[in-house]
Amino acid sequence: NAPFITSLASTYGQATDYFGVTHSSEANYIAATSGDTWWNNDDNGWAAGNEFPHTNVVDELEAAHIPWAAYMQGMPAAGYLPDTWPSSSNALYVSKHNPFILYNDVRLNPARRDQIKPYTDMAADLNGPDAPRYVWISPDECSNMHGGIYTAVAGYPDTPCPYNDTAGDANDESLKAKADAFVKGAVGTIMHSRAWTGNSVIFVVGDETDYDGSQPSDNYYASTAGCCDS
């Protein structure tokens, strides 16, 4: 139920030797932006003490004078600091999927912090005169195949999105379709923008498989084949 993502895999390159590095999600996001998990294996966010005083991709980009931006679907405002939105019990945006706000030298620097923006800002930025050359995008919990949002959030037609109980059930297929629609919209926005050039590239990545309760020795995941350290 993800025909667009499937078409990307068949039309362009598919990185079959790409793996997540661990579980849970936050550690993969940190590894992807600083080259290490720093011994983190939880999703606790800044409020629970997950702050990272480490050199990261923002430091390298700015040292090379390369403009950057990160776009978070569901984040209500640029530089937003709380770990969730709109609430902890109905968390459409979660900081565990926003690695930039967890680095001390980004979070505590207003100029850097303001480069972490709502996803709705991306189209205008990519068509503006000073488009970022490095862009990170995180979908919200309804558009990343995660789910768990049971109350509709105004302005977000992908809500609600309950968890699935078994792979292939109605909720599971709905989550796949919503993720597929998000990726299709994001790829289209990028490739039809002024910033898209002949030497541009888009990476679509994921870090986990279905959680189905079938494999107690493997933390109840259907398979850990895509995760080399779990």
C-alpha positions in Angstrom: 0.0 0.0 0.0 2.9 2.3 -0.7 3.1 2.5 -4.5 5.1 5.7 -4.7 7.8 4.6 -2.4 7.9 1.3 -4.3 8.2 3.2 -7.6 11.2 5.1 -6.2 12.9 1.9 -5.2 12.4 0.4 -8.7 13.1 3.6 -10.7 16.1 5.0 -8.8 18.7 3.5 -6.5 17.8 1.1 -3.6 20.5 0.9 -0.9 20.1 -2.8 0.1 23.2 -2.7 2.3 21.9 0.3 4.3 21.0 -0.6 7.9 19.8 1.1 11.0 22.4 1.0 13.8 20.3 0.2 16.9 16.9 0.5 18.5 15.2 2.8 19.5 14.5 5.5 16.9 16.3 8.4 18.6 19.7 6.7 18.5 19.4 6.2 14.8 18.6 9.9 14.3 21.6 10.9 16.4 23.9 8.5 14.6 22.7 9.8 11.2 23.6 13.4 12.2 26.8 12.9 14.3 28.2 9.5 13.3 27.6 7.8 16.7 24.8 6.8 19.1 26.8 8.0 22.1 25.5 5.0 24.0 21.9 6.1 23.7 19.3 3.5 23.2 16.1 5.2 24.2 13.5 7.7 23.0 13.4 10.0 26.0 14.1 13.4 24.5 15.6 16.5 26.1 13.2 16.7 29.0 14.3 13.3 30.2 18.0 14.2 30.0 18.9 13.2 26.4 21.2 16.1 25.4 24.2 15.6 23.2 27.3 17.8 23.6 28.9 16.3 20.5 30.1 17.6 17.1 27.3 17.1 14.6 26.5 17.8 10.9 25.4 21.4 11.7 28.9 22.1 12.9 30.4 20.7 9.8 28.0 22.5 7.5 28.5 25.8 9.1 32.3 25.4 9.1 32.0 24.9 5.4 29.6 27.9 5.0 26.9 25.5 3.6 23.3 26.7 4.5 21.1 24.1 6.1 17.6 23.7 7.4 15.5 20.9 9.1 11.8 20.7 8.5 9.6 18.9 11.1 6.0 18.0 10.2 3.8 18.7 13.2 6.2 21.1 14.8 4.2 24.3 15.5 6.9 27.0 15.2 10.6 27.4 14.3 12.9 26.6 17.2 10.2 24.8 19.2 11.7 23.4 22.4 9.2 21.1 24.1 9.5 17.4 23.4 6.0 16.9 22.0 3.1 18.7 20.3 0.2 19.2 20.7 0.4 17.2 24.0 2.4 14.3 25.5 -0.7 12.1 25.3 -1.4 13.0 21.7 2.1 13.6 20.4 2.0 14.2 16.7 5.4 15.9 16.8 8.1 14.3 18.9 11.7 15.5 19.6 13.1 12.0 19.4 12.7 12.4 15.6 14.2 15.8 15.6 17.9 15.2 16.3 19.0 18.8 15.8 17.1 20.1 18.9 18.9 17.6 21.1 22.4 18.9 20.3 23.5 21.4 22.9 25.3 23.7 20.4 22.1 23.9 18.3 19.4 24.0 21.0 21.2 26.7 23.0 22.0 28.9 19.9 18.9 30.9 18.8 20.2 31.4 15.2 20.8 27.7 14.7 17.6 26.7 16.5 15.6 28.9 14.2 16.8 26.8 11.3 14.6 23.9 12.6 11.3 24.8 11.1 7.7 23.5 10.5 7.5 21.4 7.4 5.0 23.8 5.9 7.9 26.3 5.5 9.9 24.1 3.2 8.3 24.9 -0.1 8.8 28.6 0.2 12.4 28.2 1.4 13.3 25.9 -1.5 11.9 28.4 -4.0 13.5 31.5 -2.3 16.7 33.2 -3.1 18.7 31.6 -0.3 17.6 28.0 -0.3 19.4 25.6 2.0 21.8 23.2 0.4 21.3 20.5 3.1 17.8 19.7 4.1 16.5 17.2 6.7 12.8 16.2 6.8 11.0 14.3 9.6 7.4 13.3 9.0 4.9 13.4 11.9 3.8 10.2 13.8 0.9 9.7 11.3 3.0 10.1 8.2 6.1 8.0 9.2 4.2 4.6 9.6 4.5 4.9 13.4 0.9 5.7 14.4 -0.5 6.0 17.9 -2.5 9.3 17.5 -6.1 8.6 18.5 -7.5 12.2 18.5 -7.7 14.4 15.4 -5.4 17.4 15.3 -6.7 20.5 13.6 -4.9 21.3 10.4 -3.5 17.7 10.0 -5.6 15.6 7.8 -3.4 12.6 8.4 -4.8 12.4 11.9 -6.0 10.3 13.7 -3.8 7.2 13.0 -4.2 4.4 15.5 -1.5 1.8 16.1 -1.9 -1.4 14.1 -2.4 -4.7 15.9 -1.0 -7.0 13.2 0.9 -6.5 10.0 -1.5 -5.9 7.1 -4.5 -4.9 9.2 -6.6 -1.9 8.3 -4.6 0.5 10.5 -1.3 -0.8 9.2 -2.3 -0.3 5.6 -3.6 3.2 6.4 -0.3 4.1 8.0 1.6 2.9 4.9 -0.7 4.9 2.6 -0.3 8.0 4.7 3.5 7.7 4.6 3.4 7.1 0.9 1.4 10.2 0.4 3.8 12.2 2.5 6.8 11.0 0.6 5.1 11.7 -2.7 4.4 15.3 -1.6 7.8 15.9 -0.3 9.6 14.5 -3.3 7.4 16.4 -5.7 7.9 19.7 -3.7 11.7 19.3 -3.8 12.0 18.2 -7.4 9.8 21.0 -8.7 11.6 23.7 -6.6 14.2 26.2 -7.7 16.7 24.5 -5.5 16.5 21.2 -7.4 19.5 20.9 -9.7 21.3 18.3 -11.7 23.6 17.4 -8.8 20.9 17.2 -6.1 20.0 13.9 -4.3 17.1 12.8 -2.1 17.6 9.9 0.5 14.4 8.2 1.8 15.4 6.2 4.9 13.7 4.2 7.7 15.0 2.6 10.9 12.5 -0.1 12.1 10.2 -2.9 11.0 6.9 -4.1 12.3 6.4 -4.5 16.0 4.2 -7.6 16.2 4.9 -9.4 19.5 6.1 -12.5 17.7 9.8 -12.6 18.6 10.5 -12.3 22.3 14.2 -12.9 21.8 14.3 -10.0 19.3 12.4 -7.4 21.3 9.0 -8.4 19.7 9.9 -7.2 16.2 8.9 -9.2 13.2 12.5 -9.1 12.0 15.7 -7.3 13.1 17.4 -8.0 9.7 17.5 -4.3 8.9 19.1 -3.3 12.2 22.7 -4.5 12.6 23.1 -3.7 16.3 19.9 -5.1 17.9 
